Amino acid sequence: MRLKTKVVCQSCGTPVEKEIFKGTEINGALSDLYCRRCYMFGAFTDNAMTAEKMSEIVHQKMIELKFPRYLAQLLAEHVHTLKRWVPSKN
Ligand SMILES: [Zn+2]
């Protein structure tokens, strides 16, 4: 299921609110799935990334941004449900 109003990066879970934050395909087209931090020119920027690692990074970032801990936890867990990490599920 995809939200109609905004794109959420299917790698890190970050909302992609502006076109300039979208990742790019190899032909330069904008990606509707990933943000530019995760995905550039048709490839993931960090191939060694795992769902576990991404989840930790997201959690860390949310704490840094002074999000409530329960919300940071929720968003970190949400990472595991994103397309990049669950490719077979729709
Ligand atoms: Zn991303």
PDB file of the backbone (N, CA, C, O) and the ligand in Angstrom, with CONECT records:
HET     ZN  A 101       1
ATOM      1  N   MET A   1       0.844  -1.198   0.000  1.00  0.00           N
ATOM      2  CA  MET A   1       0.000   0.000   0.000  1.00  0.00           C
ATOM      3  C   MET A   1       0.879   1.248   0.000  1.00  0.00           C
ATOM      4  O   MET A   1       1.877   1.315   0.718  1.00  0.00           O
ATOM      5  N   ARG A   2       0.504   2.218  -0.800  1.00  0.00           N
ATOM      6  CA  ARG A   2       1.278   3.452  -0.853  1.00  0.00           C
ATOM      7  C   ARG A   2       0.418   4.647  -0.507  1.00  0.00           C
ATOM      8  O   ARG A   2      -0.733   4.748  -0.933  1.00  0.00           O
ATOM      9  N   LEU A   3       0.977   5.536   0.257  1.00  0.00           N
ATOM     10  CA  LEU A   3       0.254   6.756   0.584  1.00  0.00           C
ATOM     11  C   LEU A   3       0.130   7.607  -0.671  1.00  0.00           C
ATOM     12  O   LEU A   3       1.057   7.694  -1.475  1.00  0.00           O
ATOM     13  N   LYS A   4      -1.027   8.231  -0.823  1.00  0.00           N
ATOM     14  CA  LYS A   4      -1.256   9.027  -2.015  1.00  0.00           C
ATOM     15  C   LYS A   4      -0.574  10.384  -1.952  1.00  0.00           C
ATOM     16  O   LYS A   4      -0.101  10.908  -2.961  1.00  0.00           O
ATOM     17  N   THR A   5      -0.532  10.937  -0.755  1.00  0.00           N
ATOM     18  CA  THR A   5      -0.080  12.315  -0.642  1.00  0.00           C
ATOM     19  C   THR A   5       1.433  12.468  -0.687  1.00  0.00           C
ATOM     20  O   THR A   5       1.942  13.471  -1.186  1.00  0.00           O
ATOM     21  N   LYS A   6       2.152  11.480  -0.168  1.00  0.00           N
ATOM     22  CA  LYS A   6       3.593  11.631  -0.235  1.00  0.00           C
ATOM     23  C   LYS A   6       4.306  10.295  -0.396  1.00  0.00           C
ATOM     24  O   LYS A   6       3.807   9.238  -0.009  1.00  0.00           O
ATOM     25  N   VAL A   7       5.477  10.388  -0.975  1.00  0.00           N
ATOM     26  CA  VAL A   7       6.309   9.216  -1.183  1.00  0.00           C
ATOM     27  C   VAL A   7       7.164   9.013   0.060  1.00  0.00           C
ATOM     28  O   VAL A   7       7.760   9.955   0.583  1.00  0.00           O
ATOM     29  N   VAL A   8       7.215   7.784   0.519  1.00  0.00           N
ATOM     30  CA  VAL A   8       8.105   7.454   1.629  1.00  0.00           C
ATOM     31  C   VAL A   8       9.194   6.561   1.070  1.00  0.00           C
ATOM     32  O   VAL A   8       8.905   5.542   0.443  1.00  0.00           O
ATOM     33  N   CYS A   9      10.418   6.928   1.289  1.00  0.00           N
ATOM     34  CA  CYS A   9      11.530   6.144   0.775  1.00  0.00           C
ATOM     35  C   CYS A   9      11.422   4.703   1.267  1.00  0.00           C
ATOM     36  O   CYS A   9      11.306   4.455   2.466  1.00  0.00           O
ATOM     37  N   GLN A  10      11.463   3.756   0.327  1.00  0.00           N
ATOM     38  CA  GLN A  10      11.297   2.344   0.660  1.00  0.00           C
ATOM     39  C   GLN A  10      12.601   1.694   1.113  1.00  0.00           C
ATOM     40  O   GLN A  10      12.724   0.469   1.140  1.00  0.00           O
ATOM     41  N   SER A  11      13.567   2.531   1.466  1.00  0.00           N
ATOM     42  CA  SER A  11      14.818   2.019   2.010  1.00  0.00           C
ATOM     43  C   SER A  11      15.016   2.511   3.438  1.00  0.00           C
ATOM     44  O   SER A  11      15.347   1.733   4.332  1.00  0.00           O
ATOM     45  N   CYS A  12      14.810   3.817   3.644  1.00  0.00           N
ATOM     46  CA  CYS A  12      15.055   4.387   4.972  1.00  0.00           C
ATOM     47  C   CYS A  12      13.786   4.889   5.660  1.00  0.00           C
ATOM     48  O   CYS A  12      13.819   5.214   6.847  1.00  0.00           O
ATOM     49  N   GLY A  13      12.659   4.957   4.924  1.00  0.00           N
ATOM     50  CA  GLY A  13      11.401   5.371   5.539  1.00  0.00           C
ATOM     51  C   GLY A  13      11.224   6.875   5.642  1.00  0.00           C
ATOM     52  O   GLY A  13      10.250   7.344   6.230  1.00  0.00           O
ATOM     53  N   THR A  14      12.148   7.636   5.080  1.00  0.00           N
ATOM     54  CA  THR A  14      12.048   9.091   5.122  1.00  0.00           C
ATOM     55  C   THR A  14      11.007   9.575   4.124  1.00  0.00           C
ATOM     56  O   THR A  14      11.013   9.134   2.975  1.00  0.00           O
ATOM     57  N   PRO A  15      10.112  10.475   4.534  1.00  0.00           N
ATOM     58  CA  PRO A  15       9.171  11.037   3.576  1.00  0.00           C
ATOM     59  C   PRO A  15       9.916  11.860   2.529  1.00  0.00           C
ATOM     60  O   PRO A  15      10.794  12.655   2.864  1.00  0.00           O
ATOM     61  N   VAL A  16       9.563  11.665   1.271  1.00  0.00           N
ATOM     62  CA  VAL A  16      10.208  12.408   0.192  1.00  0.00           C
ATOM     63  C   VAL A  16       9.201  13.451  -0.284  1.00  0.00           C
ATOM     64  O   VAL A  16       8.324  13.167  -1.100  1.00  0.00           O
ATOM     65  N   GLU A  17       9.348  14.649   0.240  1.00  0.00           N
ATOM     66  CA  GLU A  17       8.324  15.652  -0.014  1.00  0.00           C
ATOM     67  C   GLU A  17       8.577  16.490  -1.256  1.00  0.00           C
ATOM     68  O   GLU A  17       7.649  17.075  -1.815  1.00  0.00           O
ATOM     69  N   LYS A  18       9.807  16.547  -1.679  1.00  0.00           N
ATOM     70  CA  LYS A  18      10.116  17.348  -2.862  1.00  0.00           C
ATOM     71  C   LYS A  18      10.813  16.500  -3.904  1.00  0.00           C
ATOM     72  O   LYS A  18      11.531  15.552  -3.583  1.00  0.00           O
ATOM     73  N   GLU A  19      10.590  16.856  -5.152  1.00  0.00           N
ATOM     74  CA  GLU A  19      11.206  16.145  -6.272  1.00  0.00           C
ATOM     75  C   GLU A  19      12.722  16.044  -6.119  1.00  0.00           C
ATOM     76  O   GLU A  19      13.321  15.015  -6.432  1.00  0.00           O
ATOM     77  N   ILE A  20      13.332  17.121  -5.636  1.00  0.00           N
ATOM     78  CA  ILE A  20      14.802  17.126  -5.553  1.00  0.00           C
ATOM     79  C   ILE A  20      15.342  16.121  -4.546  1.00  0.00           C
ATOM     80  O   ILE A  20      16.531  15.803  -4.566  1.00  0.00           O
ATOM     81  N   PHE A  21      14.479  15.618  -3.663  1.00  0.00           N
ATOM     82  CA  PHE A  21      14.945  14.627  -2.694  1.00  0.00           C
ATOM     83  C   PHE A  21      14.772  13.203  -3.199  1.00  0.00           C
ATOM     84  O   PHE A  21      15.163  12.243  -2.534  1.00  0.00           O
ATOM     85  N   LYS A  22      14.181  13.077  -4.384  1.00  0.00           N
ATOM     86  CA  LYS A  22      13.966  11.734  -4.927  1.00  0.00           C
ATOM     87  C   LYS A  22      15.261  11.152  -5.470  1.00  0.00           C
ATOM     88  O   LYS A  22      16.129  11.880  -5.952  1.00  0.00           O
ATOM     89  N   GLY A  23      15.382   9.844  -5.386  1.00  0.00           N
ATOM     90  CA  GLY A  23      16.523   9.161  -5.986  1.00  0.00           C
ATOM     91  C   GLY A  23      16.387   9.192  -7.496  1.00  0.00           C
ATOM     92  O   GLY A  23      15.349   9.586  -8.027  1.00  0.00           O
ATOM     93  N   THR A  24      17.440   8.775  -8.186  1.00  0.00           N
ATOM     94  CA  THR A  24      17.401   8.796  -9.646  1.00  0.00           C
ATOM     95  C   THR A  24      17.700   7.419 -10.236  1.00  0.00           C
ATOM     96  O   THR A  24      18.467   6.626  -9.690  1.00  0.00           O
ATOM     97  N   GLU A  25      17.063   7.178 -11.365  1.00  0.00           N
ATOM     98  CA  GLU A  25      17.335   5.954 -12.109  1.00  0.00           C
ATOM     99  C   GLU A  25      18.577   6.164 -12.966  1.00  0.00           C
ATOM    100  O   GLU A  25      19.105   7.272 -13.059  1.00  0.00           O
ATOM    101  N   ILE A  26      19.032   5.085 -13.586  1.00  0.00           N
ATOM    102  CA  ILE A  26      20.258   5.148 -14.377  1.00  0.00           C
ATOM    103  C   ILE A  26      20.126   6.144 -15.534  1.00  0.00           C
ATOM    104  O   ILE A  26      21.114   6.739 -15.963  1.00  0.00           O
ATOM    105  N   ASN A  27      18.896   6.319 -16.036  1.00  0.00           N
ATOM    106  CA  ASN A  27      18.671   7.258 -17.140  1.00  0.00           C
ATOM    107  C   ASN A  27      18.366   8.673 -16.648  1.00  0.00           C
ATOM    108  O   ASN A  27      18.042   9.559 -17.439  1.00  0.00           O
ATOM    109  N   GLY A  28      18.474   8.874 -15.335  1.00  0.00           N
ATOM    110  CA  GLY A  28      18.243  10.203 -14.785  1.00  0.00           C
ATOM    111  C   GLY A  28      16.813  10.479 -14.351  1.00  0.00           C
ATOM    112  O   GLY A  28      16.532  11.526 -13.767  1.00  0.00           O
ATOM    113  N   ALA A  29      15.899   9.539 -14.634  1.00  0.00           N
ATOM    114  CA  ALA A  29      14.505   9.711 -14.213  1.00  0.00           C
ATOM    115  C   ALA A  29      14.413   9.631 -12.687  1.00  0.00           C
ATOM    116  O   ALA A  29      15.212   8.956 -12.038  1.00  0.00           O
ATOM    117  N   LEU A  30      13.430  10.329 -12.134  1.00  0.00           N
ATOM    118  CA  LEU A  30      13.271  10.319 -10.684  1.00  0.00           C
ATOM    119  C   LEU A  30      12.625   9.022 -10.219  1.00  0.00           C
ATOM    120  O   LEU A  30      11.722   8.493 -10.868  1.00  0.00           O
ATOM    121  N   SER A  31      13.095   8.530  -9.104  1.00  0.00           N
ATOM    122  CA  SER A  31      12.541   7.303  -8.534  1.00  0.00           C
ATOM    123  C   SER A  31      11.343   7.634  -7.661  1.00  0.00           C
ATOM    124  O   SER A  31      11.361   8.608  -6.909  1.00  0.00           O
ATOM    125  N   ASP A  32      10.296   6.813  -7.767  1.00  0.00           N
ATOM    126  CA  ASP A  32       9.138   7.006  -6.900  1.00  0.00           C
ATOM    127  C   ASP A  32       9.218   6.122  -5.668  1.00  0.00           C
ATOM    128  O   ASP A  32       8.297   6.092  -4.852  1.00  0.00           O
ATOM    129  N   LEU A  33      10.312   5.413  -5.541  1.00  0.00           N
ATOM    130  CA  LEU A  33      10.444   4.485  -4.415  1.00  0.00           C
ATOM    131  C   LEU A  33      11.480   4.919  -3.388  1.00  0.00           C
ATOM    132  O   LEU A  33      11.330   4.671  -2.191  1.00  0.00           O
ATOM    133  N   TYR A  34      12.523   5.564  -3.866  1.00  0.00           N
ATOM    134  CA  TYR A  34      13.647   5.825  -2.970  1.00  0.00           C
ATOM    135  C   TYR A  34      14.081   7.287  -2.961  1.00  0.00           C
ATOM    136  O   TYR A  34      13.881   8.019  -3.931  1.00  0.00           O
ATOM    137  N   CYS A  35      14.679   7.693  -1.844  1.00  0.00           N
ATOM    138  CA  CYS A  35      15.209   9.041  -1.745  1.00  0.00           C
ATOM    139  C   CYS A  35      16.629   9.082  -2.312  1.00  0.00           C
ATOM    140  O   CYS A  35      17.249   8.043  -2.544  1.00  0.00           O
ATOM    141  N   ARG A  36      17.122  10.275  -2.526  1.00  0.00           N
ATOM    142  CA  ARG A  36      18.434  10.404  -3.176  1.00  0.00           C
ATOM    143  C   ARG A  36      19.595  10.005  -2.269  1.00  0.00           C
ATOM    144  O   ARG A  36      20.694   9.724  -2.749  1.00  0.00           O
ATOM    145  N   ARG A  37      19.357   9.980  -0.981  1.00  0.00           N
ATOM    146  CA  ARG A  37      20.424   9.546  -0.075  1.00  0.00           C
ATOM    147  C   ARG A  37      20.654   8.041  -0.175  1.00  0.00           C
ATOM    148  O   ARG A  37      21.760   7.552   0.054  1.00  0.00           O
ATOM    149  N   CYS A  38      19.585   7.314  -0.522  1.00  0.00           N
ATOM    150  CA  CYS A  38      19.684   5.849  -0.592  1.00  0.00           C
ATOM    151  C   CYS A  38      19.967   5.360  -2.005  1.00  0.00           C
ATOM    152  O   CYS A  38      20.604   4.323  -2.192  1.00  0.00           O
ATOM    153  N   TYR A  39      19.500   6.098  -2.988  1.00  0.00           N
ATOM    154  CA  TYR A  39      19.447   5.570  -4.351  1.00  0.00           C
ATOM    155  C   TYR A  39      19.816   6.632  -5.378  1.00  0.00           C
ATOM    156  O   TYR A  39      19.128   7.643  -5.515  1.00  0.00           O
ATOM    157  N   MET A  40      20.905   6.394  -6.097  1.00  0.00           N
ATOM    158  CA  MET A  40      21.358   7.345  -7.107  1.00  0.00           C
ATOM    159  C   MET A  40      21.748   6.606  -8.373  1.00  0.00           C
ATOM    160  O   MET A  40      22.452   5.598  -8.318  1.00  0.00           O
ATOM    161  N   PHE A  41      21.291   7.107  -9.518  1.00  0.00           N
ATOM    162  CA  PHE A  41      21.644   6.533 -10.824  1.00  0.00           C
ATOM    163  C   PHE A  41      21.389   5.027 -10.888  1.00  0.00           C
ATOM    164  O   PHE A  41      22.217   4.258 -11.377  1.00  0.00           O
ATOM    165  N   GLY A  42      20.239   4.634 -10.389  1.00  0.00           N
ATOM    166  CA  GLY A  42      19.815   3.249 -10.537  1.00  0.00           C
ATOM    167  C   GLY A  42      20.453   2.256  -9.587  1.00  0.00           C
ATOM    168  O   GLY A  42      20.305   1.046  -9.761  1.00  0.00           O
ATOM    169  N   ALA A  43      21.166   2.754  -8.578  1.00  0.00           N
ATOM    170  CA  ALA A  43      21.807   1.828  -7.641  1.00  0.00           C
ATOM    171  C   ALA A  43      21.748   2.377  -6.219  1.00  0.00           C
ATOM    172  O   ALA A  43      21.722   3.590  -6.011  1.00  0.00           O
ATOM    173  N   PHE A  44      21.729   1.480  -5.256  1.00  0.00           N
ATOM    174  CA  PHE A  44      21.753   1.909  -3.871  1.00  0.00           C
ATOM    175  C   PHE A  44      23.124   2.483  -3.544  1.00  0.00           C
ATOM    176  O   PHE A  44      24.150   1.950  -3.967  1.00  0.00           O
ATOM    177  N   THR A  45      23.131   3.568  -2.792  1.00  0.00           N
ATOM    178  CA  THR A  45      24.391   4.242  -2.495  1.00  0.00           C
ATOM    179  C   THR A  45      25.253   3.416  -1.544  1.00  0.00           C
ATOM    180  O   THR A  45      26.479   3.522  -1.557  1.00  0.00           O
ATOM    181  N   ASP A  46      24.610   2.599  -0.725  1.00  0.00           N
ATOM    182  CA  ASP A  46      25.375   1.751   0.185  1.00  0.00           C
ATOM    183  C   ASP A  46      24.873   0.319   0.097  1.00  0.00           C
ATOM    184  O   ASP A  46      23.859  -0.042   0.695  1.00  0.00           O
ATOM    185  N   ASN A  47      25.596  -0.477  -0.652  1.00  0.00           N
ATOM    186  CA  ASN A  47      25.168  -1.856  -0.865  1.00  0.00           C
ATOM    187  C   ASN A  47      25.400  -2.753   0.338  1.00  0.00           C
ATOM    188  O   ASN A  47      24.843  -3.848   0.422  1.00  0.00           O
ATOM    189  N   ALA A  48      26.213  -2.292   1.258  1.00  0.00           N
ATOM    190  CA  ALA A  48      26.485  -3.084   2.455  1.00  0.00           C
ATOM    191  C   ALA A  48      25.410  -2.859   3.518  1.00  0.00           C
ATOM    192  O   ALA A  48      25.418  -3.489   4.575  1.00  0.00           O
ATOM    193  N   MET A  49      24.487  -1.948   3.216  1.00  0.00           N
ATOM    194  CA  MET A  49      23.422  -1.630   4.164  1.00  0.00           C
ATOM    195  C   MET A  49      22.500  -2.832   4.370  1.00  0.00           C
ATOM    196  O   MET A  49      22.182  -3.564   3.433  1.00  0.00           O
ATOM    197  N   THR A  50      22.086  -3.011   5.614  1.00  0.00           N
ATOM    198  CA  THR A  50      21.107  -4.059   5.914  1.00  0.00           C
ATOM    199  C   THR A  50      19.923  -3.407   6.628  1.00  0.00           C
ATOM    200  O   THR A  50      20.008  -2.263   7.074  1.00  0.00           O
ATOM    201  N   ALA A  51      18.837  -4.137   6.728  1.00  0.00           N
ATOM    202  CA  ALA A  51      17.651  -3.617   7.416  1.00  0.00           C
ATOM    203  C   ALA A  51      17.990  -3.289   8.874  1.00  0.00           C
ATOM    204  O   ALA A  51      17.535  -2.285   9.422  1.00  0.00           O
ATOM    205  N   GLU A  52      18.797  -4.156   9.485  1.00  0.00           N
ATOM    206  CA  GLU A  52      19.207  -3.938  10.883  1.00  0.00           C
ATOM    207  C   GLU A  52      19.942  -2.617  11.042  1.00  0.00           C
ATOM    208  O   GLU A  52      19.646  -1.810  11.924  1.00  0.00           O
ATOM    209  N   LYS A  53      20.927  -2.423  10.141  1.00  0.00           N
ATOM    210  CA  LYS A  53      21.759  -1.230  10.192  1.00  0.00           C
ATOM    211  C   LYS A  53      20.926   0.015   9.934  1.00  0.00           C
ATOM    212  O   LYS A  53      21.046   1.018  10.638  1.00  0.00           O
ATOM    213  N   MET A  54      20.078  -0.066   8.912  1.00  0.00           N
ATOM    214  CA  MET A  54      19.231   1.069   8.570  1.00  0.00           C
ATOM    215  C   MET A  54      18.311   1.406   9.734  1.00  0.00           C
ATOM    216  O   MET A  54      18.105   2.576  10.056  1.00  0.00           O
ATOM    217  N   SER A  55      17.771   0.394  10.350  1.00  0.00           N
ATOM    218  CA  SER A  55      16.885   0.580  11.483  1.00  0.00           C
ATOM    219  C   SER A  55      17.602   1.315  12.614  1.00  0.00           C
ATOM    220  O   SER A  55      17.031   2.209  13.238  1.00  0.00           O
ATOM    221  N   GLU A  56      18.834   0.944  12.871  1.00  0.00           N
ATOM    222  CA  GLU A  56      19.638   1.604  13.903  1.00  0.00           C
ATOM    223  C   GLU A  56      19.895   3.070  13.559  1.00  0.00           C
ATOM    224  O   GLU A  56      19.790   3.954  14.410  1.00  0.00           O
ATOM    225  N   ILE A  57      20.237   3.305  12.283  1.00  0.00           N
ATOM    226  CA  ILE A  57      20.517   4.668  11.829  1.00  0.00           C
ATOM    227  C   ILE A  57      19.282   5.546  11.996  1.00  0.00           C
ATOM    228  O   ILE A  57      19.364   6.673  12.485  1.00  0.00           O
ATOM    229  N   VAL A  58      18.137   5.010  11.582  1.00  0.00           N
ATOM    230  CA  VAL A  58      16.880   5.760  11.692  1.00  0.00           C
ATOM    231  C   VAL A  58      16.584   6.070  13.155  1.00  0.00           C
ATOM    232  O   VAL A  58      16.210   7.193  13.492  1.00  0.00           O
ATOM    233  N   HIS A  59      16.749   5.084  14.015  1.00  0.00           N
ATOM    234  CA  HIS A  59      16.496   5.262  15.443  1.00  0.00           C
ATOM    235  C   HIS A  59      17.382   6.372  16.006  1.00  0.00           C
ATOM    236  O   HIS A  59      16.919   7.273  16.706  1.00  0.00           O
ATOM    237  N   GLN A  60      18.671   6.278  15.676  1.00  0.00           N
ATOM    238  CA  GLN A  60      19.651   7.259  16.108  1.00  0.00           C
ATOM    239  C   GLN A  60      19.269   8.666  15.667  1.00  0.00           C
ATOM    240  O   GLN A  60      19.306   9.616  16.449  1.00  0.00           O
ATOM    241  N   LYS A  61      18.903   8.773  14.401  1.00  0.00           N
ATOM    242  CA  LYS A  61      18.547  10.053  13.794  1.00  0.00           C
ATOM    243  C   LYS A  61      17.333  10.671  14.492  1.00  0.00           C
ATOM    244  O   LYS A  61      17.309  11.871  14.767  1.00  0.00           O
ATOM    245  N   MET A  62      16.337   9.850  14.772  1.00  0.00           N
ATOM    246  CA  MET A  62      15.112  10.334  15.409  1.00  0.00           C
ATOM    247  C   MET A  62      15.401  10.847  16.821  1.00  0.00           C
ATOM    248  O   MET A  62      14.842  11.855  17.254  1.00  0.00           O
ATOM    249  N   ILE A  63      16.276  10.145  17.525  1.00  0.00           N
ATOM    250  CA  ILE A  63      16.676  10.578  18.870  1.00  0.00           C
ATOM    251  C   ILE A  63      17.412  11.918  18.775  1.00  0.00           C
ATOM    252  O   ILE A  63      17.186  12.829  19.571  1.00  0.00           O
ATOM    253  N   GLU A  64      18.289  12.011  17.789  1.00  0.00           N
ATOM    254  CA  GLU A  64      19.015  13.261  17.550  1.00  0.00           C
ATOM    255  C   GLU A  64      18.069  14.419  17.292  1.00  0.00           C
ATOM    256  O   GLU A  64      18.285  15.536  17.761  1.00  0.00           O
ATOM    257  N   LEU A  65      17.016  14.130  16.536  1.00  0.00           N
ATOM    258  CA  LEU A  65      16.040  15.157  16.188  1.00  0.00           C
ATOM    259  C   LEU A  65      15.013  15.379  17.302  1.00  0.00           C
ATOM    260  O   LEU A  65      14.029  16.099  17.132  1.00  0.00           O
ATOM    261  N   LYS A  66      15.275  14.735  18.449  1.00  0.00           N
ATOM    262  CA  LYS A  66      14.444  14.886  19.641  1.00  0.00           C
ATOM    263  C   LYS A  66      13.009  14.379  19.461  1.00  0.00           C
ATOM    264  O   LYS A  66      12.064  14.911  20.044  1.00  0.00           O
ATOM    265  N   PHE A  67      12.878  13.344  18.642  1.00  0.00           N
ATOM    266  CA  PHE A  67      11.586  12.669  18.552  1.00  0.00           C
ATOM    267  C   PHE A  67      11.380  11.893  19.854  1.00  0.00           C
ATOM    268  O   PHE A  67      12.341  11.439  20.474  1.00  0.00           O
ATOM    269  N   PRO A  68      10.111  11.745  20.262  1.00  0.00           N
ATOM    270  CA  PRO A  68       9.868  10.908  21.451  1.00  0.00           C
ATOM    271  C   PRO A  68      10.399   9.493  21.198  1.00  0.00           C
ATOM    272  O   PRO A  68      10.379   9.013  20.064  1.00  0.00           O
ATOM    273  N   ARG A  69      10.870   8.835  22.252  1.00  0.00           N
ATOM    274  CA  ARG A  69      11.497   7.527  22.088  1.00  0.00           C
ATOM    275  C   ARG A  69      10.558   6.485  21.478  1.00  0.00           C
ATOM    276  O   ARG A  69      10.979   5.660  20.667  1.00  0.00           O
ATOM    277  N   TYR A  70       9.293   6.528  21.870  1.00  0.00           N
ATOM    278  CA  TYR A  70       8.372   5.516  21.338  1.00  0.00           C
ATOM    279  C   TYR A  70       8.217   5.672  19.827  1.00  0.00           C
ATOM    280  O   TYR A  70       8.058   4.693  19.098  1.00  0.00           O
ATOM    281  N   LEU A  71       8.267   6.929  19.374  1.00  0.00           N
ATOM    282  CA  LEU A  71       8.124   7.209  17.944  1.00  0.00           C
ATOM    283  C   LEU A  71       9.388   6.789  17.184  1.00  0.00           C
ATOM    284  O   LEU A  71       9.312   6.236  16.087  1.00  0.00           O
ATOM    285  N   ALA A  72      10.537   7.060  17.781  1.00  0.00           N
ATOM    286  CA  ALA A  72      11.810   6.652  17.194  1.00  0.00           C
ATOM    287  C   ALA A  72      11.824   5.134  17.033  1.00  0.00           C
ATOM    288  O   ALA A  72      12.257   4.606  16.009  1.00  0.00           O
ATOM    289  N   GLN A  73      11.342   4.447  18.064  1.00  0.00           N
ATOM    290  CA  GLN A  73      11.278   2.988  18.057  1.00  0.00           C
ATOM    291  C   GLN A  73      10.349   2.495  16.942  1.00  0.00           C
ATOM    292  O   GLN A  73      10.663   1.553  16.215  1.00  0.00           O
ATOM    293  N   LEU A  74       9.209   3.155  16.834  1.00  0.00           N
ATOM    294  CA  LEU A  74       8.201   2.794  15.843  1.00  0.00           C
ATOM    295  C   LEU A  74       8.743   2.948  14.423  1.00  0.00           C
ATOM    296  O   LEU A  74       8.571   2.067  13.580  1.00  0.00           O
ATOM    297  N   LEU A  75       9.399   4.078  14.173  1.00  0.00           N
ATOM    298  CA  LEU A  75       9.949   4.346  12.841  1.00  0.00           C
ATOM    299  C   LEU A  75      11.096   3.392  12.523  1.00  0.00           C
ATOM    300  O   LEU A  75      11.268   2.967  11.381  1.00  0.00           O
ATOM    301  N   ALA A  76      11.868   3.066  13.541  1.00  0.00           N
ATOM    302  CA  ALA A  76      12.975   2.125  13.352  1.00  0.00           C
ATOM    303  C   ALA A  76      12.431   0.746  12.987  1.00  0.00           C
ATOM    304  O   ALA A  76      12.992   0.059  12.133  1.00  0.00           O
ATOM    305  N   GLU A  77      11.352   0.348  13.628  1.00  0.00           N
ATOM    306  CA  GLU A  77      10.748  -0.950  13.320  1.00  0.00           C
ATOM    307  C   GLU A  77      10.096  -0.944  11.947  1.00  0.00           C
ATOM    308  O   GLU A  77      10.066  -1.959  11.251  1.00  0.00           O
ATOM    309  N   HIS A  78       9.579   0.206  11.576  1.00  0.00           N
ATOM    310  CA  HIS A  78       8.922   0.361  10.277  1.00  0.00           C
ATOM    311  C   HIS A  78       9.878   0.062   9.118  1.00  0.00           C
ATOM    312  O   HIS A  78       9.458  -0.406   8.060  1.00  0.00           O
ATOM    313  N   VAL A  79      11.158   0.337   9.331  1.00  0.00           N
ATOM    314  CA  VAL A  79      12.173   0.093   8.298  1.00  0.00           C
ATOM    315  C   VAL A  79      12.097  -1.345   7.780  1.00  0.00           C
ATOM    316  O   VAL A  79      12.273  -1.594   6.587  1.00  0.00           O
ATOM    317  N   HIS A  80      11.836  -2.273   8.675  1.00  0.00           N
ATOM    318  CA  HIS A  80      11.805  -3.687   8.300  1.00  0.00           C
ATOM    319  C   HIS A  80      10.654  -4.034   7.358  1.00  0.00           C
ATOM    320  O   HIS A  80      10.660  -5.098   6.739  1.00  0.00           O
ATOM    321  N   THR A  81       9.681  -3.156   7.246  1.00  0.00           N
ATOM    322  CA  THR A  81       8.530  -3.441   6.383  1.00  0.00           C
ATOM    323  C   THR A  81       8.670  -2.788   5.006  1.00  0.00           C
ATOM    324  O   THR A  81       7.811  -2.978   4.146  1.00  0.00           O
ATOM    325  N   LEU A  82       9.739  -2.023   4.787  1.00  0.00           N
ATOM    326  CA  LEU A  82       9.907  -1.312   3.527  1.00  0.00           C
ATOM    327  C   LEU A  82      10.337  -2.245   2.396  1.00  0.00           C
ATOM    328  O   LEU A  82      10.975  -3.273   2.621  1.00  0.00           O
ATOM    329  N   LYS A  83       9.967  -1.854   1.173  1.00  0.00           N
ATOM    330  CA  LYS A  83      10.174  -2.703  -0.011  1.00  0.00           C
ATOM    331  C   LYS A  83      11.604  -3.191  -0.208  1.00  0.00           C
ATOM    332  O   LYS A  83      11.827  -4.340  -0.590  1.00  0.00           O
ATOM    333  N   ARG A  84      12.568  -2.318   0.051  1.00  0.00           N
ATOM    334  CA  ARG A  84      13.952  -2.733  -0.180  1.00  0.00           C
ATOM    335  C   ARG A  84      14.306  -3.972   0.626  1.00  0.00           C
ATOM    336  O   ARG A  84      15.081  -4.818   0.181  1.00  0.00           O
ATOM    337  N   TRP A  85      13.732  -4.067   1.811  1.00  0.00           N
ATOM    338  CA  TRP A  85      14.083  -5.151   2.732  1.00  0.00           C
ATOM    339  C   TRP A  85      13.124  -6.320   2.650  1.00  0.00           C
ATOM    340  O   TRP A  85      13.438  -7.421   3.101  1.00  0.00           O
ATOM    341  N   VAL A  86      11.958  -6.085   2.076  1.00  0.00           N
ATOM    342  CA  VAL A  86      10.970  -7.160   1.901  1.00  0.00           C
ATOM    343  C   VAL A  86      10.545  -7.177   0.442  1.00  0.00           C
ATOM    344  O   VAL A  86       9.405  -6.827   0.136  1.00  0.00           O
ATOM    345  N   PRO A  87      11.419  -7.571  -0.457  1.00  0.00           N
ATOM    346  CA  PRO A  87      11.157  -7.436  -1.890  1.00  0.00           C
ATOM    347  C   PRO A  87       9.987  -8.272  -2.405  1.00  0.00           C
ATOM    348  O   PRO A  87       9.366  -7.913  -3.405  1.00  0.00           O
ATOM    349  N   SER A  88       9.687  -9.362  -1.745  1.00  0.00           N
ATOM    350  CA  SER A  88       8.654 -10.256  -2.270  1.00  0.00           C
ATOM    351  C   SER A  88       7.252  -9.867  -1.842  1.00  0.00           C
ATOM    352  O   SER A  88       6.271 -10.360  -2.401  1.00  0.00           O
ATOM    353  N   LYS A  89       7.147  -8.983  -0.849  1.00  0.00           N
ATOM    354  CA  LYS A  89       5.846  -8.616  -0.310  1.00  0.00           C
ATOM    355  C   LYS A  89       5.296  -7.368  -0.994  1.00  0.00           C
ATOM    356  O   LYS A  89       6.031  -6.426  -1.291  1.00  0.00           O
ATOM    357  N   ASN A  90       4.000  -7.385  -1.234  1.00  0.00           N
ATOM    358  CA  ASN A  90       3.353  -6.209  -1.825  1.00  0.00           C
ATOM    359  C   ASN A  90       2.473  -5.496  -0.837  1.00  0.00           C
ATOM    360  O   ASN A  90       1.856  -4.486  -1.176  1.00  0.00           O
TER     361      ASN A  90
HETATM  362 ZN    ZN A 101      16.073   6.687   1.684  1.00  0.00          ZN2+
END
